[in-house]
Amino acid sequence: MSNAENQEAPQAAPAQQQVQIEVDDTHVVAASYANFCRVSGSPEELIVDFGLNPQPMGVPKSPITVTQRIILNYFTAKRLLAALSMSIQRHEAVFGVLETDVQKRVKLPNR
């Protein structure tokens, strides 16, 4: 056998596989609902505030109380963006496009 015959063919790069990550959610203190979200940040991190807007139509008459604040580095924020985008695309594929403009979703009675 020649040297060329003894050498193994180069292996193709393995396909990327999804890895299942085990998550322990037994320490979740509480789940809460939010219909308001504000994003602010610095060069190092993003701050995402969540709260409940009791008046989702128009400009709220009283301040919106922020009940949850999540601080993320930009790498985690980008992964969150991708995960949320994929989830919304799947939802819209089944149920239709989500309209984020409340005024366009509201159907006023005919007068």
Secondary structure, 3 states (H helix, E strand, C coil): CCHHHHCCCCCCCCCCCCCCCCCCCCCCCCCCCCCEEEEEECCCEEEEEEEECCCCCCCCCCCCEEEEEEEEEHHHHHHHHHHHHHHHHHHHHHHCCCCCCHHHHCCCCCC
